[in-house]
Amino acid sequence: MKKQLIFIMVVFAFLVGCPKEAPTAEESLRLGLKAQIDGNTQEAIRHYKDAVRQSSDLATAHFDLAILLQDSDSDPAEVYYHFRTFLDLQPASQRATIALERMRRAEEDLENLISVRTRSTNAVAILRRQLDELTQTLQEKEKNLTETQGIVNTLTQRNEQLEKDVERLDKRIQLLLDMPVATKEKEEEKQP
């Protein structure tokens, strides 16, 4: 029974395959270069990042990663970091001029990004202030509307009372008009 179980496990491992070890930094660098040549930018970026994560002294990986990141409009701070690391590792490289020029571009992109964020922050502050002012105005208008509604209610009640008073007076006038003349004189005499 044990032999059968071991046999099944061996066959299963053979069919499924043994787990592969993670590629080394140099293998990741090669895989990144191959992906870059094949035009698969995101895969190349992933492999280059893996390479520099495993070995931060791979100048070529930093340079190629920075180029790909910058060309794909990635975070300019990350682009700058990888060019700076490349120059720290190989300051006399033939690609140093390219790295310096691209670093300047990354700095400009970063400054523009900061400027946009600053303008956005200022715009948000202005919009918040305007919203606060509009909210205050709305609250004042609601208060005025409530006060006006109270006045309208009071006037409506007074109007209803006046209509009742007018109705009573109309009835009295009608009674006076309907009375015989002698009765009217007696009524007039009774009133002071």
Buried (B, 14 or more C-beta within 10 A) or exposed (E): EEEEEEEEEEEEEEEEEEEEEEBEBEBBBBBBBEBBEEEBBEBBBBBBBBBBEBBEEBBBBBBBBBBBBBEEEBBBEBBBBBBBBBBEBBEEBEBBEBBEEBBEBBBEBBEEEEEEEEEEEEEEEEEEEEEEEEEEEEEEEEEEEEEEEEEEEEEEEEEEEEEEEEEEEEEEEEEEEEEEEEEEEEEEEEEE
